[in-house]
Amino acid sequence: GRAGSDMPFSPPVQHPLRGIALFMLALMLFALLDATSKHLTATFAVPLLVWARYALHFVIMLVFVAPSMRSRLIRTDNLSLQIVRALALVGTTGFAMMAFRSMPLAEATAVLFLAPLLVTLLAGPFLHEHIGAGRWAAAIVGFAGVLLIARPGGALNLAGIFWALAGAACYAVYQILTRRLSHAEHPLTLLFYTALVGTGVMSAALPWFWTHASPEPLQWLLIASLGMYGGVGHFLLIRAFRLAPASTLTPFTYVQLVWAALLGWLVFGHVPDLLSAAGMAVIAAAGLWLALGERRSATQARAVG
C-alpha cells in the first residue's frame, strides 16, 4: 500500500476486518485522486495540480490535527529522512500525473504498481533484508508484465511509460523510507511532513507554472478534491495499519488496479486491449505472490517468536 509497513503505537486490540475495510476505502480514494487528476491534466499544468494536492492536505492537517498534537506533530529525530521521504512522494505524485496525462488510467496504475517489486530489490541493500529466489522471480515476472503493456508497436505513449516508471521508482524510495521511519516516528508526524514539504516545494515552483487560465468554480472544486482524496486516503491507511498487520493488508493493494480499470472505463471510456490486460494481470499476480510470501514469512516469524 502507500504506507509501506506496520505503523507504530498500535493499540493492543486489533480489528483486521475493520482494518481491511479502511484499507479498501483508502485505495478507492487514491483511484479517485488519479482519475480526477487525469481529467484535470487535460486543462491545467501538472505542477499546479501537485501543489493543490499537498496544499489542501496541509490545511486539513493544520485545522484537524495540529490543535491537539501541537509541537508533537513536528517533533522528529530523522529530519533529513523525513524530507527525502516527502520529496519521494511529491515525485511519485508529479510523475504519476504526467503518466495519466498521456496514458490510460489502468495501464499507468499497473506500471506504478511495480513499486512493491522495486522495494523487494532495494530492501536488500537498504534494509538488510534477505532476498530469496522467490522474491527475485516475482520482480522479474512483474517487469515482464510492464513489457507486455509497453510492447513495441503497442498503442501506448512511450513517454507515458517513462513517467510511470519514474513514479514507481520514487514510490519505492518512499515505501523504503516509510518502513525505516514507521517504527520510530508517530504516524501523523509522517503524514504532516509529506504535506509540509510538498506544499513548500510546490509553492516555490508555482510562479513558474501558473498560467493565465483561471479555473471555473467546478474546476476549483475538482482541484480542491485532490487534497481531500490524498489527505483522507493517507489518514485511513494509517488507521488501517493500526488495526491490522501489514502482512494482512498488503495483498489487498491490487484492488486499486480494479478501481483504476473501472474508472478508466466509466469516466474515460477506455478498455485495455488483450495484451495490456495480460500485462496488468501479470504485474498484479507477481505483486500478490510477493505479498503472500511476505505474509507467510511474518506468520512463521511470529510462530518462532
QUIZI-V728078 format. One line per field, one symbol per residue. ss: DSSP state (H for helix, E for strand, - for the rest). psi: psi as a letter, one per 40 degrees, with the letter a starting at -180 (. if undefined). burial: b if it has 24 or more other ideal C-beta (glycine too) atoms within 12 Angstrom, else e. A space follows every 50 residues. Layout:
# QUIZI-V728078
ss: ???
psi: ???
burial: ???
This chain:
# QUIZI-V728078
ss: ---------------HHHHHHHHHHHHHHHHHHHHHHHHHH----HHHHH HHHHHHHHHHHHHH-HHHHHHHH-----HHHHHHHHHHHHHHHHHHHHHH HH--HHHHHHHH--HHHHHHHHHHHHH-----HHHHHHHHHHHHHHHHH- -------HHHHHHHHHHHHHHHHHHHHHHHH-----HHHHHHHHHHHHHH HHHHHHHHH-------HHHHHHHHHHHHHHHHHHHHHHHHHHH--HHHHH HHHHHHHHHHHHHHHHHH-----HHHHHHHHHHHHHHHHHHHHHHHHHHH HHHH-
psi: afediiiafhidhigdddddddddddddddddddddddddeddihddddd dddddddddddddddddddbdddehiefdddddddddddddddddddddd deiiddddddddeedddddddedcddefihhidddddddddddddddddf iheieihdddddddddddddddddddddddddeeihdddddddddddddd ddddedddehiehhiiddddddddddddddddddddddddeddiiddddd dededddddddddddddefhhiiddddddddddddddddddddddddddd dddd.
burial: bbbbbbbeeeeeeeeeeebbebbbbbbbbbbbbbbbbbbbbeebbbbbbb bbbbbbbbebbeeebeeeeeeebbebeeeebbebbbbbbbbbbbbbbbbb bbbbbbbbbbbbbbbbbbbbbbbeeebeeebeeebeebbbbbbbbbbbbb eeebebeeebbebbbbbbbbbbbbbbbbbbbbeebbbbbbbbbbbbbbbe bbbeeeeeeeeeeeeeeeeeebbbbbbbbbbbbbbbbbbbbbbbbbbbbb bbbbbbbbbbbbbbeebbebebeebbbebbbbbbbbbbbbbbbbeebbee eeeee
